Amino acid sequence: MTDETRPTEGRTPSDYPEPQGRPDFLPADDSLDVPSPRPEPPASFGTSWGDPSGRSSPGVPPYGGSPPSGPSYGAPSFANSSFSAPASPESPSYGNSYENPSYGSSYESPSYGGSYESPSSSYERPSFGGGPDHGTRVYGGPDNGTRAYEAPMFGGPPPSGPSGGGTPPPPPRQALPLGAAWAPPPPGAPGSRGPRRVPSTVFLVSTAVAIALVTSLLASVGTYLLTRTSDSNDPSYSLGPLPTAGATNREPGSVAGVAARVLPSVVSIEAGTATEGATGSGFLIKNGYVVTNNHVVALAAKGGEIRIMFNNRKTTSGRIVGRDPGSDLAVVKPEDTFGTPEITLGNSDQVVVGDPVIAIGSPLGLTGTVTTGIVSSLNRPVIAGDESGTSTEEPAYISAIQTDAAINPGNSGGPLVNGKGEVVGVNSAIATLGRSESSQSGSIGLGFAIPVNQTRRVAEELITTGKAKRPRIGIVLDKEYKGQGVKIASGPSGGRQPVDRNGPADRAGLKAGDVILEIDGLTLQDGNELIALIRSKAPGSKITIKYQRAGQDHTATLTVTSEDEPTPTPS
């Protein structure tokens, strides 16, 4: 049944919340068990009395006692009895007023914004049956006239107390409209919360200081752990004072002694054009001439320039005096020598395998570099020249001194000296494992130098005549021969006879088809070795050869001559 269809009498007004549970019913007899009186409220409660949920009603003590003086109060009717209340007592704890339709009194409520009037100041409540008394019994109360209390719903004797025989009973449990949490409990009551405390400024400052101190302490501990001295360290350790200065003198025969004497005479050379360039080394000889390799200054011969830097870092320009592509040697004249001493030339014929040697030069542009090694071999045939085949100059045939002293690009033209500081060779070539057009390989311990005796002769000829003589013996070699030694061609080749008429070989009795086995006791391996050996000889020198003809060995001595003009292919 909806609220619209229910009878209004005995209803709970819609302005009040519904009960929070079913009401408690008493046994159906005339007795009423009344709990023992509760403790008296404090005097601060005044004339208000509280209900089980903490709510207060004006003029009625909370747990018993005498009601206040004034008009009589009628208790709610539980058996068709009427209840009357004072006109409009005000509650001190609520700001707004409304009239209770059941009690006819005015209350101030915090949840209602205005006053509400009840349609009547009394209502009848149906009886629940019970004992013989179902009507209204009036019991007197002290100081307030007569107060009507409802008889027990199920019968029983009236309560005892003043004017009626006892203390009035407490309000029913969950009496309307006093539901659970209907109003906050009074201050100090169980379950009430005090005002929220805000931390004081002193507390906040103290906390911040404590955090800062702890952070500083942790940082100090971390710094100590990271920077503390390890157990393996010795703070008192010392290597002692430096040795006394001045002990820089070395024995003249030591590497340092030799380097100290030779380095001032070694120069660094840069030559080239606006589009091409080359770097190398050289050394100063008598009258301020500089000896170097032909391939170092070849670009300058095509219209380029030459710059010479001495060991004291002073630089000057230079010019080509002469060059010999066949021996890969050249002579350059610097504009100024800055007082540089000339180097001492040795005798390469006195060099033996195993002799200590020192290579000095400017590998990769690093001027004044000194490396050491030994003579690894002698008379090693080397062909130096343009490997691409685009050069118009003939290749150089060198009977070289092999050394394991480190020789790198830039060392070309520098001196190879013995233990006395005398030049025994001119560094010219290195053997590599591979080479591309854009890069060069470094030293692998196979360096080659032109013997100084050949260098001496070529330099003198270049300075005196501007060109070098080409040593020859007047034969043409068979390039297809693969046997032991070197074979003289059997017939004309390129319009030339196998043996030049009235040449050194012809005068020694050699004929076409003979096989040359040795020169000066050195067994020949191929034709390149023979050419390199002949070119290393000075014109007019005598050599002994061993040759084979028709299976018979023969020996002959011949004198090396020279050509007036070099030919593209040496003979």
Secondary structure, DSSP 8 states (H G I E B T S, - for coil): --TTTS-STT---TTS---SS------SSS------------GGGTTEEE-TTS-EEETS-SSSS---SSS--B---SSS------S----TT-SSEEE-TTT--EEE-TT-SS----S-S---------SS--SEEEEE-TTS-EEEEE--TT------STTTSS------TT-TT--TTSS---TTSTT---------HHHHHHHHHHHHHHHHHHHHHHHHHHHS--TT--TT--------TTTT---TTSHHHHHHHHGGGEEEEEEE-SS-EEEEEEEE-GGG-EEEEHHHHGGGGGT-EEEEE-TTS-EEEEEEEEEETTTTEEEEEES--TT-----B--GGG--TT-EEEEEE-GGG-TTEEEEEEEEEEEEEEEES-TTS--SS--EEEEEEEE-S---TT-TT-EEE-TTS-EEEEEEEE--S--BTTB-----S-EEEEEHHHHHHHHHHHHHHSS--EEE--B-B-TT--SSSEEB-SS-BTTB-SB-TTSHHHHTT--TT-EEEEETTEE--SHHHHHHHHHTS-TT-EEEEEEEETTEEEEEEEE-EEESS--SS--
